[in-house]
Structures are given as C-alpha cells and as structure tokens.
Amino acid sequence: MEKFAKLKELIAGVEADADKFYNSGNGAAGTRVRKAMQDLKTLAQDIRTEVTEKKNSTK
C-alpha cells in the first residue's frame, strides 16, 4: 500500500507542471511531466509485480 500512496503523491505533484505545459506551452514543464510519467510507469510496474507475488503466495 506504501507504493500506491507514493503513486498518488507523484500524480498530485506533477499536476501543476501538466497545467503549465498544456495551458501555457511551457516546454520545461513538459520535460518534467515526461520524467514523472516515466517514474509512474516504473512504480506502476513495481506495484503490479508486488500484487502478483502476493496473489500467488496465497495459493
């Protein structure tokens, strides 16, 4: 559950940069959004692996 909370935190943290990029055309904010999305992808994969391991260990 700790990783899921971190995922939500990361999304909330990138919201301002996404707004700057999409609404103001700020290119640097777009770079930060791309990095955050890569971090989200990695964290999401870690969560998927953790869930699979936990699910399979109960069998």
C-alpha positions as CSV (number, residue, x, y, z in Angstrom):
1,M,0.0,0.0,0.0
2,E,3.0,2.3,0.5
3,K,3.9,2.2,-3.2
4,F,0.3,3.0,-4.1
5,A,0.4,6.1,-1.8
6,K,3.6,7.1,-3.4
7,L,2.0,6.8,-6.9
8,K,-0.9,9.1,-5.9
9,E,1.7,11.6,-4.4
10,L,3.6,11.6,-7.7
11,I,0.5,12.2,-9.7
12,A,-0.5,15.1,-7.5
13,G,3.0,16.6,-7.7
14,V,3.1,16.6,-11.5
15,E,-0.4,18.2,-11.8
16,A,1.0,21.8,-11.7
17,D,3.6,21.0,-14.4
18,A,1.0,19.4,-16.6
19,D,-1.2,22.5,-16.3
20,K,1.8,24.7,-17.2
21,F,2.6,22.6,-20.2
22,Y,-0.8,22.1,-21.7
23,N,-2.3,25.6,-20.9
24,S,0.8,27.8,-21.1
25,G,3.0,26.0,-23.5
26,N,5.9,25.8,-21.0
27,G,8.4,23.4,-22.6
28,A,10.4,22.8,-19.4
29,A,7.3,21.8,-17.6
30,G,6.6,19.3,-20.4
31,T,10.1,17.7,-19.8
32,R,9.2,17.4,-16.1
33,V,5.9,15.8,-17.0
34,R,7.6,13.3,-19.2
35,K,10.1,12.4,-16.4
36,A,7.2,12.0,-13.9
37,M,5.3,9.8,-16.4
38,Q,8.4,7.5,-16.7
39,D,8.6,7.3,-12.9
40,L,4.9,6.5,-12.7
41,K,5.4,3.7,-15.3
42,T,8.2,2.2,-13.2
43,L,6.3,2.5,-10.0
44,A,3.2,1.0,-11.6
45,Q,5.2,-2.0,-12.8
46,D,6.7,-2.5,-9.3
47,I,3.1,-2.4,-7.9
48,R,2.0,-5.0,-10.5
49,T,4.8,-7.3,-9.6
50,E,4.2,-6.9,-5.9
51,V,0.4,-7.7,-6.3
52,T,1.2,-10.7,-8.5
53,E,3.7,-12.1,-5.9
54,K,1.2,-11.6,-3.1
55,K,-1.7,-13.1,-5.0
56,N,0.4,-16.2,-6.0
57,S,1.8,-16.7,-2.5
58,T,-1.7,-17.3,-1.1
59,K,-2.3,-20.3,-3.4
